[in-house]
Amino acid sequence: MFMGQYEHTIDPKGRLMIPVKFREYLNDGAVVTKGFEQNLMVLSTSAFDSTTKRIEELSVTQHAARLLQRQIFGFAQQVTLDKLGRILIPSFLRDTANLKDAVIVVGMSSFFEVWSPEQWKLQMNELQNPEADEQRYAAFNLPIG
């Protein structure tokens, strides 16, 4: 499971060092794609395959379904870890998420996200609002324990 936050860097060639705790989940490779905010999502190959099957069940006649397909598949790139535990993030994806050198890697259970520090700071500000949280999460009825 991908959990936690890590500060990392992307080198000038576009290589991102994957946190050691995440690497075991990427033995069969990974897929990097555009996230739903100004970030990237990294999924194991099996998680991407599972997501693909669910998206393929959507009707192509629905506009929102086509947008989702473009969002996920139009930006998707297969990647593999090198011997040092890095993946190469293509320049068009780095540009999409405004990634320069410093990045924040955030575990999201079955995938992880890659954020620019500036965008992550905005996200953190949104997560620091208890009044908004109460309304935002009420419908989830999420029991703990």
Buried (B, 14 or more C-beta within 10 A) or exposed (E): EBEEBBEBEBEEEBBBBBBEEBEEBBEEBBBBBBBEBBBBBBBBBEBBEEBBEEBEEEEEEEEEBEEBBEBBBEBBBEBEBEEEBBBBBEEEBBEBBEBEEBBBBBBBEBBBBBBBEEBBEEBEEEEEEEEEEEEEEEEEEEEEE
